Amino acid sequence: MKKLILICLIALMLAGCEKVEKIDGNDGTSMFVLLEDTIDWKVVYHRETKVMYAVSNGSYNRGTFTLLVDTDGKPLLYKGAEDEE
């Protein structure tokens, strides 16, 4: 499990230049889709894998991705209206 998280974090760091777009007006060009945007954090999911992440918006750690997990410690997957199509 630690290796999986490490691989995900490394992949996100390498893809850090990708933009995050809002779910409204989704044109399919971004790797991530924005679900929630607050002063302190954003919640996004990866377009292909549906894995969800919290992205820090703090002044000292802005842009830090944190994998969201379910109660079993598995990556939290987005289940929304797009999945039902």
C-alpha positions as a Markdown table, in Angstrom:
| # | Residue | x | y | z |
|---|---|---|---|---|
| 1 | Met | 0.0 | 0.0 | 0.0 |
| 2 | Lys | 2.9 | 2.4 | 0.8 |
| 3 | Lys | 4.4 | 1.7 | -2.6 |
| 4 | Leu | 1.0 | 2.5 | -4.3 |
| 5 | Ile | 0.7 | 5.8 | -2.4 |
| 6 | Leu | 4.3 | 6.7 | -3.2 |
| 7 | Ile | 3.8 | 5.9 | -6.9 |
| 8 | Cys | 0.7 | 8.1 | -7.0 |
| 9 | Leu | 2.4 | 11.0 | -5.3 |
| 10 | Ile | 5.4 | 10.8 | -7.6 |
| 11 | Ala | 3.1 | 10.7 | -10.7 |
| 12 | Leu | 1.3 | 13.7 | -9.4 |
| 13 | Met | 4.5 | 15.6 | -8.8 |
| 14 | Leu | 5.6 | 14.9 | -12.3 |
| 15 | Ala | 2.2 | 16.0 | -13.6 |
| 16 | Gly | 2.1 | 19.0 | -11.4 |
| 17 | Cys | 2.0 | 21.4 | -14.4 |
| 18 | Glu | -1.4 | 20.0 | -15.4 |
| 19 | Lys | -4.2 | 22.4 | -14.8 |
| 20 | Val | -7.2 | 21.6 | -12.7 |
| 21 | Glu | -10.6 | 22.5 | -14.2 |
| 22 | Lys | -14.0 | 22.8 | -12.8 |
| 23 | Ile | -16.6 | 20.2 | -13.5 |
| 24 | Asp | -18.7 | 22.8 | -15.1 |
| 25 | Gly | -17.6 | 23.6 | -18.7 |
| 26 | Asn | -15.5 | 20.4 | -18.7 |
| 27 | Asp | -13.7 | 20.2 | -22.0 |
| 28 | Gly | -11.8 | 17.0 | -21.4 |
| 29 | Thr | -8.3 | 18.5 | -21.6 |
| 30 | Ser | -7.3 | 18.4 | -17.9 |
| 31 | Met | -6.0 | 15.4 | -16.0 |
| 32 | Phe | -8.0 | 16.5 | -12.9 |
| 33 | Val | -11.6 | 17.6 | -12.3 |
| 34 | Leu | -12.3 | 20.1 | -9.4 |
| 35 | Leu | -15.1 | 19.0 | -7.1 |
| 36 | Glu | -14.8 | 21.4 | -4.2 |
| 37 | Asp | -12.9 | 24.7 | -3.8 |
| 38 | Thr | -12.5 | 26.3 | -0.4 |
| 39 | Ile | -10.1 | 28.8 | 1.1 |
| 40 | Asp | -7.9 | 26.1 | 2.6 |
| 41 | Trp | -8.1 | 23.2 | 0.2 |
| 42 | Lys | -9.5 | 21.8 | -3.1 |
| 43 | Val | -10.9 | 18.3 | -3.7 |
| 44 | Val | -10.2 | 16.9 | -7.1 |
| 45 | Tyr | -10.4 | 13.5 | -8.9 |
| 46 | His | -8.2 | 12.1 | -11.6 |
| 47 | Arg | -10.3 | 11.9 | -14.8 |
| 48 | Glu | -9.3 | 8.4 | -15.8 |
| 49 | Thr | -8.9 | 6.6 | -12.5 |
| 50 | Lys | -11.5 | 8.5 | -10.5 |
| 51 | Val | -9.1 | 8.5 | -7.5 |
| 52 | Met | -9.8 | 11.5 | -5.3 |
| 53 | Tyr | -7.2 | 13.9 | -3.8 |
| 54 | Ala | -7.2 | 16.9 | -1.4 |
| 55 | Val | -5.0 | 19.7 | -2.7 |
| 56 | Ser | -3.7 | 22.2 | -0.1 |
| 57 | Asn | -4.2 | 25.9 | -0.7 |
| 58 | Gly | -2.2 | 27.1 | 2.4 |
| 59 | Ser | 0.4 | 29.7 | 2.0 |
| 60 | Tyr | 3.3 | 27.3 | 3.1 |
| 61 | Asn | 2.2 | 24.2 | 1.3 |
| 62 | Arg | 0.0 | 25.3 | -1.6 |
| 63 | Gly | -0.4 | 22.5 | -4.3 |
| 64 | Thr | 0.4 | 19.6 | -2.0 |
| 65 | Phe | -1.7 | 16.6 | -3.1 |
| 66 | Thr | -3.0 | 14.2 | -0.4 |
| 67 | Leu | -4.6 | 10.9 | -1.4 |
| 68 | Leu | -8.1 | 10.5 | 0.1 |
| 69 | Val | -8.8 | 7.0 | 1.4 |
| 70 | Asp | -11.9 | 5.1 | 2.5 |
| 71 | Thr | -12.4 | 3.3 | 5.8 |
| 72 | Asp | -10.4 | 0.3 | 4.6 |
| 73 | Gly | -7.4 | 2.4 | 3.6 |
| 74 | Lys | -8.1 | 2.0 | -0.1 |
| 75 | Pro | -8.1 | 5.1 | -2.4 |
| 76 | Leu | -11.4 | 6.9 | -2.4 |
| 77 | Leu | -13.0 | 6.8 | -5.8 |
| 78 | Tyr | -15.3 | 9.5 | -7.2 |
| 79 | Lys | -18.9 | 8.3 | -7.8 |
| 80 | Gly | -20.9 | 11.0 | -9.4 |
| 81 | Ala | -23.2 | 11.9 | -12.2 |
| 82 | Glu | -20.5 | 11.3 | -14.9 |
| 83 | Asp | -20.1 | 7.7 | -13.8 |
| 84 | Glu | -23.8 | 7.0 | -14.4 |
| 85 | Glu | -23.6 | 8.0 | -18.1 |
